[in-house]
Amino acid sequence: MQVTLVFEDRESLTAKEITQNLKHLYGSNADVSVTPSGNSPESHIYFGLQELLTTTQVHSFFEDGPNLYQERLAVTRREILNKVEGILNQLIVDNESKLVEE
């Protein structure tokens, strides 16, 4: 018998945390899929940014103290923005190459 359970987790911070919690509850054979809470582009962007930021942010928040936390958060923010800009630039190039092919 297969059971599908779908719900919105408003407590966990990362997909990894959700997966670990559910496998602990339902066993290692549980097939856990964590996706954005909605289908809008903004939901997907939020989900992706959450996965890029949260683990580093939480670690720094508890381990680095207030001054170093703000400094590390600023560095992490720049790194993520650079990644996003790189993805956006690649998407623009990919789209333009498709437009030229048509």
Beta strands, then each sheet from edge to edge (+ up, - down):
end
